[in-house]
């Protein structure tokens, strides 16, 4: 059984809750780790608080912020100036929150006409350029491949290649079970072409909709359970068997999860945690 202390809760699960309500929810579930986001309504990572106040509030409720999600389009050279400024702001916030990592999401746009070689080259160049900023703050960058067909970085193997080319040791990957299921990497790649020592965090969600796999989107991502079609629990078990000992964060985007009354959400989260831990 996986230790409950390894599980975290991403704020996308319940975006309508205030920050303190979110911290209380996590604590009520027996969780001591959470992920915050910069893409919720209002765009404020810590609502109307100052980051230091949010850090004190988290400490009060016995939880720790483990990531801020996310620096978007980090590997698109045409917006590098804007992204660089955003990164510095995120690093400032992370430092004040005593948060050890920021998630980096690649460009995910059907209008992206760059070829595969250019996409990989620009990914490595961005990581090379951003490395000193991460190193200066003692903060890690978690590169998250997205498995959608239009994504500029859908592969964990390619992500590690870009990280290696960057020449910096401040990067890890996010292994997202939903995106791995959709992406080009095979199950045989895990532990062979891709070493799990590169994984800094697992994002866990499931899909129960009977639609075709190619139509899966974020709104189909529910809490993992017995009806999951993406084999989330099996993916996590394989990662753990290969030596992964890090955190596992629940990250469902589905509106039917986000809109659950709090009592029902707590029950659903407890059931999903029990299922994943078994």
C-alpha positions, 0 to 999 in steps of 0.5 A, spaced: 500 500 500 502 506 498 503 511 504 498 516 504 503 521 506 505 521 498 499 524 496 497 531 494 491 535 492 491 539 486 487 546 487 483 544 480 479 539 483 475 544 487 477 551 484 471 554 487 473 554 494 477 559 498 485 558 499 483 556 506 478 552 505 482 548 500 487 547 505 482 545 510 479 540 505 486 537 504 488 536 511 481 533 512 483 528 507 489 526 511 493 530 506 499 534 507 501 536 500 497 541 495 499 544 488 496 551 487 495 554 480 495 560 476 490 559 471 483 559 476 478 565 475 482 571 477 489 568 476 491 569 483 495 564 485 494 565 493 487 569 492 487 576 495 493 574 500 500 575 500 504 569 498 508 569 505 501 570 508 499 564 504 505 560 507 503 561 514 496 559 513 498 553 510 503 551 515 497 553 520 493 547 517 499 542 516 499 543 509 505 544 504 505 547 497 509 543 493 508 546 486 505 552 482 502 550 476 504 552 471 509 556 466 505 556 460 508 555 453 515 555 456 518 552 450 515 557 444 521 562 442 516 567 439 514 569 446 520 568 450 520 575 453 514 575 456 515 568 459 521 570 462 518 575 466 512 571 468 517 566 470 521 571 475 514 572 478 512 565 479 519 564 482 518 570 487 511 567 489 514 560 490 520 563 494 515 566 499 511 560 499 517 556 501 514 552 494 520 547 492 518 547 484 514 550 478 511 546 473 512 548 466 507 546 460 509 546 453 506 550 447 499 546 446 496 549 439 494 546 433 497 552 429 504 551 432 507 549 425 514 548 428 517 541 426 519 536 431 526 538 431 525 545 432 520 544 437 525 540 441 531 545 440 527 551 442 525 546 448 532 545 450 534 552 449 528 555 453 530 550 459 538 552 458 536 560 459 531 559 465 536 554 468 540 560 472 534 563 475 531 556 478 538 555 480 539 562 483 532 560 487 534 553 489 527 551 486 526 546 481 522 546 474 518 540 473 517 539 465 510 536 464 509 533 457 502 533 454 499 527 450 495 531 446 496 530 438 497 538 437 502 538 443 509 541 442 512 536 447 508 530 448 513 525 450 517 524 456 523 521 453 523 527 449 523 531 455 529 528 458 533 529 452 531 537 452 533 537 459 539 533 458 541 538 452 540 544 457 546 542 461 542 544 468 540 539 474 534 543 476 529 540 472 525 534 473 519 531 469 511 530 471 509 524 469 501 525 468 497 518 467 492 521 463 497 524 458 502 518 458 496 514 456 494 519 450 502 520 448 507 517 444 511 513 449 509 506 451 509 502 457 515 498 455 519 505 455 518 506 462 524 504 466 528 503 459 528 509 454 525 513 460 528 512 467 523 514 473 529 517 476 527 523 472 520 524 475 519 529 480 511 528 481 506 524 478 499 527 476 493 522 477 486 522 474 482 517 470 477 517 464 470 513 464 467 516 458 466 511 453 468 516 447 474 515 443 481 515 446 483 521 440 477 525 443 479 525 450 480 532 453 481 535 460 474 536 461 473 528 461 479 527 467 475 525 473 478 522 480 481 515 478 477 509 480 475 502 478 471 504 471 478 508 469 479 507 462 486 510 462 489 505 467 491 510 472 492 505 478 496 500 474 501 506 471 502 509 478 504 501 480 509 500 475 512 507 476 513 505 484 515 498 482 521 501 477 523 505 483 519 512 484 518 514 491 516 521 490 509 524 490 502 523 487 497 529 486 490 528 484 488 532 478 481 532 476 479 537 471 472 534 470 466 539 471 462 534 475 468 533 480 469 540 481 462 542 482 460 536 487 458 539 494 463 539 499 461 533 503 460 528 496 467 531 494 470 529 500 467 522 499 469 521 492 476 523 494 477 518 500 474 513 495 479 515 490 485 515 494 483 508 497 483 505 490 490 508 488 493 506 495 491 499 494 
